[in-house]
Amino acid sequence: MAQNKLSVYNIALLAIGEATLTSLTEATEARRVLDEVYNRGDGAIKYCLEQGLWNFAMRAVAVSSSTSVTPDFGFQFAFDLPSDFVRLDMISGGESFGAPLTQYEFEGSYIYANVTTLYMRYVSDDASWGADLAKWPETFADCVGFYLASRIAPRLKNDVDTRELKAEMRAVFAHARSKDTSQEPTRFEPPGSWSTARRGGVSSRRDRGTRSSLLG
């Protein structure tokens, strides 16, 4: 079933024993608090996307080296981190992602490497990828719903046991990741701590779908 914001809100409310909503315009404290948590900062979606290498949110792009940044030493080329970057799956020097590129570094909003084009596969929070609720499997919708529940319960002064709720949320995430992983082939794990690097500016970039016209 395709997910939407109302269905996710109601997952959260059911998790803490609150009455569900019939619309996103209901003038209730629960709806107001849900809106605040859902939209705060990077928001609930970004947080939940960071928790796994979700197949539905995975994007592959080719990133050209920056024409405005030239490293002074070390690696030869700099690349702007895609603006919708959430979590890295793989960087490769070849478009088939046959093997990961292991010699590179994240620094701020840039990636440094010794190749002229980086092929990146990563979890995206773009509106057409990870932030497209219609693409969410039910297990991921549960993740977002339970995350929201864990944040709004104290605000609503709900008598739910927050420790038990957070334990249930962790179990929901574990189940969702397990189910998601079972649907993909065996792949290399990305080495190093850079897998949690944050997003930066956008450089010359092309999606896998337009590769043929741009690679020549």
C-alpha positions in Angstrom: 0.0 0.0 0.0 1.4 3.4 -0.9 2.3 5.5 2.1 1.4 9.1 2.8 2.0 11.6 5.6 -1.4 10.9 7.2 -0.8 7.2 7.4 2.6 7.7 8.9 1.2 10.1 11.5 -1.4 7.5 12.5 1.2 4.8 12.9 2.8 7.1 15.5 -0.4 7.8 17.2 -1.4 4.2 17.4 2.0 3.3 18.8 1.3 5.5 21.9 -2.4 4.8 22.2 -3.6 8.2 21.0 -6.7 8.7 18.7 -5.8 8.7 15.0 -6.3 11.6 12.6 -8.8 11.7 9.7 -7.0 14.6 8.0 -3.8 16.6 8.3 -5.8 19.8 9.1 -7.3 18.6 12.4 -6.8 21.2 15.1 -5.4 18.9 17.7 -2.3 19.1 19.9 -1.1 15.7 18.6 -1.2 16.9 15.0 0.6 20.1 15.8 3.4 18.3 17.7 3.7 15.7 14.9 4.1 18.5 12.3 6.8 20.2 14.5 8.8 17.0 14.9 8.3 15.8 11.3 9.6 19.1 9.9 12.2 20.1 12.5 15.8 20.6 11.1 16.6 17.7 8.8 13.4 16.1 10.0 12.2 12.6 10.7 12.7 11.3 7.2 16.4 12.3 7.2 17.0 10.6 10.5 15.3 7.4 9.5 17.1 7.3 6.1 20.4 7.5 8.0 19.6 4.3 9.8 20.1 1.9 6.8 21.1 1.4 3.2 17.5 1.4 2.0 17.1 0.0 -1.5 14.1 2.2 -2.3 16.2 5.3 -1.5 19.4 4.2 -3.3 20.6 6.5 -6.0 23.6 6.1 -8.4 25.2 9.2 -10.0 28.4 10.1 -11.8 30.1 13.1 -10.2 32.6 15.2 -12.2 35.6 16.8 -10.6 35.2 20.4 -9.5 36.4 23.1 -11.8 36.5 25.6 -8.9 38.5 23.6 -6.3 42.0 22.3 -6.9 43.6 20.5 -4.0 47.0 21.9 -2.9 48.4 18.5 -2.0 47.4 14.8 -1.6 44.6 13.8 -3.9 44.5 15.4 -7.3 40.8 16.1 -7.7 37.9 17.5 -5.5 34.2 16.6 -5.9 31.2 18.3 -4.4 29.1 16.1 -2.3 25.6 15.7 -3.8 23.0 17.9 -2.0 20.7 15.0 -1.4 23.4 12.8 0.1 22.4 11.0 3.3 24.6 7.8 3.6 27.2 6.2 1.4 26.8 2.7 0.0 29.7 2.7 -2.5 32.2 4.9 -4.4 33.7 3.4 -7.5 36.0 4.4 -10.3 33.9 2.6 -12.8 30.3 3.0 -13.8 29.5 -0.7 -13.3 30.4 -0.5 -9.6 32.4 -3.7 -10.1 34.7 -2.8 -7.2 34.8 0.0 -4.7 37.3 2.8 -4.8 39.3 2.7 -1.6 41.6 5.7 -2.0 39.6 8.8 -1.3 38.6 11.1 1.6 35.7 13.1 2.8 36.5 16.6 4.0 33.6 19.0 4.7 31.4 19.2 1.7 34.0 17.6 -0.6 35.3 14.2 -1.6 38.9 14.0 -2.7 40.3 11.3 -5.0 42.7 10.6 -7.8 40.1 9.9 -10.6 38.4 12.5 -12.8 34.9 11.0 -12.3 33.4 9.4 -9.2 30.6 6.9 -9.4 28.6 7.1 -6.2 25.8 5.0 -4.9 24.1 6.4 -1.8 20.9 6.8 0.2 19.2 10.0 -1.1 16.6 12.2 0.6 15.6 13.7 -2.8 11.8 14.2 -3.3 12.0 11.6 -6.1 14.0 9.1 -4.0 14.0 8.6 -0.3 11.6 11.4 0.5 9.0 10.1 -1.9 6.5 8.5 0.5 4.8 6.6 -2.3 8.0 4.5 -2.7 8.3 3.6 1.0 7.7 -0.1 1.9 5.4 -0.5 4.9 8.4 -1.5 7.1 10.1 1.8 6.5 6.8 3.7 7.1 6.7 1.9 10.5 10.2 3.1 11.2 9.2 6.7 10.6 6.0 6.3 12.6 7.7 4.8 15.6 10.5 7.4 15.5 7.8 10.1 15.6 6.0 8.3 18.4 9.2 8.3 20.5 9.5 12.0 20.1 5.9 13.1 20.6 5.0 10.9 23.6 6.8 13.1 26.2 5.4 16.3 24.6 1.9 15.0 24.9 2.6 13.9 28.4 1.4 10.4 27.3 1.8 7.7 30.0 3.4 5.3 27.6 6.7 3.8 28.9 9.3 5.6 26.8 12.0 3.1 27.3 9.7 0.3 26.1 8.7 2.4 23.2 12.3 3.1 22.1 13.1 -0.6 22.5 10.1 -1.4 20.2 11.4 1.3 17.7 14.8 -0.3 17.6 13.1 -3.7 16.9 11.1 -2.1 14.1 14.2 -0.7 12.5 16.1 -4.0 12.8 13.2 -5.8 11.1 13.0 -3.2 8.3 16.7 -3.4 7.7 16.7 -7.2 7.7 13.8 -7.3 5.2 15.4 -4.7 3.0 18.8 -6.5 3.0 17.3 -9.8 2.0 16.2 -8.2 -1.3 19.6 -7.2 -2.5 22.7 -9.1 -3.8 25.9 -9.4 -1.8 27.9 -6.2 -2.0 31.1 -4.7 -0.6 30.7 -2.8 2.6 32.1 0.8 2.4 35.3 1.1 4.5 36.0 3.9 7.1 34.1 6.4 9.1 33.2 8.6 6.1 29.9 6.6 5.6 28.1 9.2 7.8 29.5 12.3 6.0 27.0 15.0 5.6 25.8 16.7 2.4 27.3 19.8 0.8 27.0 21.6 -2.5 26.1 20.2 -5.9 28.7 19.8 -8.7 28.4 18.7 -12.3 26.5 15.4 -11.8 24.5 13.0 -13.9 22.1 10.2 -12.9 22.5 6.6 -14.0 19.5 7.0 -16.3 21.2 9.7 -18.4 24.6 8.1 -18.5 24.6 7.0 -22.1 24.0 10.6 -23.5 26.7 12.1 -21.2 29.4 9.6 -21.3 29.6 9.5 -25.0 
